[in-house]
Amino acid sequence: MKVLKLATAGSVDDGKSTLIGRLLYDTKSLTTDKLEAIEKTSKQRGYDYLDFSLATDGLVAEREQGITIDVAHIYFSTPTKSYIIADTPGHVEYTRNMVTGASTSQAAIILIDARKGVIEQTYRHFFINNMLRIKDVIVAINKMDLVDYAEDTFNAIKADFEELMAKRDYQDQNITFIPVSALKGDNVVNKSDAMPWYHGQTLLQHLEELDLKDIYNTGTPRFPVQYVIRPKTDDYHDFRGFAGKVYGGELSVGDEVVALPSQTRSKIKEIYFHDKKFQTASRRSSVTITLEDEINVSRGDMLVKADDLPQIEKQFTATVSWMDSDQLTPGKKYVVQHGVNKVLAKVDAIHHKIKPDYTGIDEAATSLGMNDIAKVSFKLNKPIFYDAFKDHRTNGSFILIDAQSNATAGVGFIA
């Protein structure tokens, strides 16, 4: 079954947790005990409706404050697709959490309160989705029941958001606007009778029809080697295979490939999935590849098509989202985890901080604090093989690790 990874973002009281709870309820994805707990708590609070936000706000602090703090992953399925929802916080002080939750997502939902319209937080949410090159973004204009389901209100918010879209640097995005009421269930799973002027799909209908192959980068296969398989048994005495996952495109038997960093050439001899042979390894498939020639390939190396090499450099510039309480400053050293590769890196320069509300950049920045986003250059102690993030989400991203604490200090997206 196909799996869609989905990120959500919204400001305080926009109804994000309620929307997710409504999706779970209307798709009958809530367990009986969970539903009973929601009904009981809703009655205790004096509500004459079910508080669906209780289905997702997992931390005690979240339930007490009515906000999302940490990233929670929610799972549900329909007959045709499985969904993993990264319920991310929308507050500015949790920017790092939103980047984390959205970094692996294929689509995103940005919630807007119909009473408030596009606000500063909306700019930040859209900026992060744009920075992460999330191709399909659904703008759910929520709480339409509180504005009498007015078409004019919906159109005004849509027009404001379209002005924001003009500021983005990643144009290859599909933006879909859907008027909803998460509390009442309008246009979430079921079509609303209260908005006859809206002729589009419900939220779930749109998600169901998303073509996942259009979301991934295609045409640029990258095969980082996770493990070299040498069984040393009588039946497979001479077997030498390279296990890993195909990212970006497809690899087939007979393809001429280059092993990086040695840049030695060979051709793909066989492709295995367990004990079965295949002619082609599709993107995101985990396989074992054998080569026609006995060339030196180790864990951390990469197999690529001979006519489609990535950049091989000991330096790069990237957009960094900083997540550590200790500041990033020029001259500091970190470990760059790029795929299965780890290399030592030094911060060469901070070019500028980027204001995620689209108000400009700060060229005077000399350090990065928690939740800052900036353009930063690094120098490495050995080359890595990378693509620009806009061309390859997997091979163009990395994490920064504090060498002393071994904690993740930041994430980066190579320019």
N, C-alpha and C positions, 0 to 999 in steps of 0.2 A: 504493500500500500504506500502511496506517495505521502511524504511528510512535509508540511509547511511550517517553517519557523517564523514566528510573528512577534514583533516587539510593539509594546503600547507605551504611549506617553500622554500625560495630561497634567494640568495644574491642579492645585488643591480644590477639591469639591467639584471638579469637572465631571465626575461620575465614572472614572476609569474602572475602578474595582467593581462597581455596579454593572458596567457593561460586560465585563468578563463573566461575572456571576450570572448575568442574564443569558449569555451564550451557553454556559454550562447547563443552566436550568432548561432552556428551550430545546436544547439538543439531548435532554435527558441524560446528561453526563454526571450529575450529582448523585452520590450514593445516598441510600435511604437515611443513614445515620447523620450524614452531613446536612441533608435537607431538614431533618427533624431538629437539628441544632440551630439552623437558621430560623426556622419557624418559632422555636422556643425563645431565642434571644430577641427576635423582632417583637414578640409579644411583651417580653420583659421590659423592653425600651418604650413600649406604648405605641408602636407603629401599627398602622392599619394596613401595612403592606409588608412584603418580604424584603429584608435588607440583604440584597445579593452581594454587597461588598464583603460580607462576612465569609463568603466562599473563598476569598483570595487574600485578605489581610491576615497573614499568618503570625506576624510578631505581635507580642502583647502591646508594645508601644504603638504599633500600627492600629490595632483595634481601639486603643484608648484615645489616640489623637485623630483617628479617621484619615490618616495619610499613609502613603506608601513610602517606606524607607529603604528597604533592601530589595534586590531583584528576586522575584519568585517565579518559578516555572510551573505553569499549569498545563495539563494535558487533557485533550479530549479528542474524540473521533466522530466522524460521520461515516456512512457506508462507503464513501469514495476517497476519503483523505483523513490523515491523522494530523493533529495540530499540536505544536509546542509554543505556548505563549510566554514570552518574557515580560512579566509585569514590572516595568521599570519606574523608578521614582522620577517625578518631574521637577523637584526643587533644585535650585541652583547649587546648593551645598552638596547635592548628590549627583552632580553631573557625571562623575566618574562611574557611578553605578549604572546610569543610563547608557553610557558608552559601552560598558561591559555587556549589558543585556542586549543591546542592539547590534553588537559587533558580529554576531553569528546569525542574525536574522535575515530572512529573504524578503520580507515585507513588513510594513509598519502601519499602525493606526495612531493618528494624532487626534486627541479629543479636544473639542472646543465647546465651552459653555455658551449656548445660544444667547444667554442674557449678557455675557461679557464680551463676546466676539474675540477677535485676534488681539492677544496681549503680549507683553514682553516674553513670557514663558513660551508662548507659541513660536516665537522667533527662534528661541534656543532649541526647542524640540525639532523644528524643521532643519535648523543648521546641522545638528548632530546626524539626523537621517541623511542629509545631503553629503556631509563629510564622509559618512560610512558607505556612500554609494548604494543606498537601499533603493531598489529600482521601482517598487510598487508601494505607494503611500496612499492610505485611505484617510481622508479628513472627515471624521465623524462629528458632525455638529449636533451635540447632545442637548438634552433638556428642552426639546422642541415643544413639549407639553406646557412648559412654563412661559412660552411666548405665543401661546394659542396656535401653534403649528403654522406660524405666519411664513408664507413664501418670501415676502419682502425681506424678512430678517435673515433667512437662509441665503438669499441672493446677495445681500449686503456683506455678510461674512465671507462668502465665496469670493466676492470682488476684492475684499481686503487681503485675503490669502493669496489671490493671484498676483497682487502687487508685490507680496513677499516672494513669490516664486521667481519674479524677475531678477531678484538679487542673487540667486543661486549660481554656483559655478558648474554644477553637474546637471546638465540639461536632459539627460536621457532617463528621465523619471516619468512614470505614469501616476498622475494625481487624480484621485477619484473622490468626489464630494457626496456624502450620504447624510441626510437629515434623520436623526434617530431620537428616541426616548428610551434610554436603557431601563429606567424605572418601569415604564408602561410596556416595554417590549416592541415599540414601533420601529419597524425596518431593521431590527437586529437579526432575528431569524425569520420572523413572519412579516409579511407586507402590511403596512399600516393603512387603515381606512381613513385615518384622520388627515392624511396629506395626499389627496387625490391629484394635486398638482405635480407631485414627484413621480416620474415614470421610470426611474432607474431601478437597479437591483437592491435587494437588502444586503446588509453587511455580509452575512454568511453566504448568500448566493454569489457575491463578488469573490469571496475567498475561495469558494468551491471551484470557480471557473478560472482561477489564476493558473497559467501555464508555467510550471516550475522551470522548464527548460529555458524560458526567456529570462529567468532571474539570474542564473549563473553566468559568469564569464565563460565564453566558449572560444574554441579555436586555438588555445594556447596551452597545450598539455604540459604539465609539470609533474614529475614523479620523484619526490624525495624518498630516498632509500631509508627505510626504518630498520631493516634487519637483513643480514646476509645469511641465507639458509644453506648449510652444508650438513646433510643428514649423516654422512659417514656410515651408511649401512651397505650391506652387500648389494641390495637391489638398486640403491641410488649412490653408489660409491663416487661417481664423477659428477653428481648433481651440484650445481651452484646457481642458486636463484636469489633474486633481490625482491624483498617484500616491501610493500608500501601502498600508498593510496594515490590514485590518479586525480589530479586537480586541473580544472580548466577546460580540458578537451578530451580527446580519445587517442589511445595508442593501439596499434595493430601489429600483428605478426608481419615481418618484412620491413617495418619502418626503420629507416636509418636514424640512429640516435647518437647523441654525444653525452659522455659521462663528465659531469663537472665535479671538481675543478680541473681534473687532468686534461679535459677536452679530447679524450680518446674516443674514436668512433667505432661503432659496431652496428649490428642490426638485431632487431628483436627476433628471437628464435621461437620462443613459446610463451604463452600466457596461461597461468594456472589460477583457478579459484578452488582451493582445497585440492582435490585430486582430479578435477575436471579441466580440460583444455578449452580455451576460447580463442577465437580469431581476433577479437577486439576487446579491449578494456575500456568501458565507458567512463566518463568523468564521475568522480566520487566513488569509484569501485575500488575495493581493497583486493589486490592481486599479488601474485608472484611472477616475476618476469625473468626469463633466461635470455642470454645473448649468444650470438653465433661465435664470438671471439672471447678468449680468456683474458679479459682486461681487468685492471685493478679498480674495483668499486667497493666502497665501504659505507657503513652507516653515516648518514649526514651528507653523502654525495647526492647528486640529482641527475636523473636521466631526462633529456629533452630531445625534441626532434632536431635533426641536424640543420634544418633551414629556419629554425625559430628559437634562437638563443636568448636568454635573459641578459640583463646587465651583470657584469662580474667586476665588482669594485670593492675597494677598501674604505670607501666613504660614501655617504649619501645624506640627503636632506629629507626630512619627514615632518608631517604634522603630528605633534605629540599631545596626548591627553595625560596630564600628570595626576597621579593618584596617591602620592606619598605625602606624609606630613613633613618629611625632610625636603628642603627645597632642591630643585635641580639648578645647578650653576655651571658656567663654562669651566672646563678642566676636570670635572668629576668623572669618575669611571663607573661604568655599569656593564652588566652582561646582557648582550642582545640575544634573545631567543628568537631565531628566525626559522620557523618550521622545526625540524629536528636538530638544527645547528645552533650551537652556542659559541659566541665570539665575544672577546673583550672589546669594549668601546669606550671612547672618551668623548665627552661633549665638547665639540669644537666651537660652536657659536649658537647663541639664541638670536635669531633674526628679528622676530617680533612676536608679541602675543596677539592672538586673534580673539576679538570680542564676539561671542556666539549669538549676540542679538543683532548682528549685521550693522553695528555702528562704527566699524572700522578696525584698525590695528593699533597696537602700542609698540612703536619702534624703539622706545627707550627702555624696554624691559631688560633686566640683567639677571633675573632668576624666575623660576616657576614655583608657585605654591599649589597646594592641593586644589584640584578641579580646574586649573588653568589649562588653556589650549594654546599651543604656540608652534611656530615654524623653527625647527632646530636642526643643526648639522652635526654629524658624528664622524669620527675617524675610528677605524677598526684595526685590530691587530692581524687580521687575515681577511681575504675577500669573501663575500657572500654572493650568491646568485639570486637576483631579485628582479621583479617587474614593478612598474608603477602601480600603485593601489587602484587607480582608476581603470587599469587594464586587467588586473588580476588581484582579486580581493585576498586570496590566500597567500600568494607569493609576494604580495606587496605590503604585508602587515607584519608586525613583530611586537614583542613585549620587552620591557626593560626590567631587569632584575637587580636589586641591590645586592652586591657581592658579599656584604657583611651579614645582613639579616636573611638573605635569600627570599625576601618578599618581593612581590610584583610592585614596582614603583611607578610604572607608566606603560602606556601602549602607544604604538606609532603606526603611521600610514605613509608609506614612502611616496614622495612626489615624483 
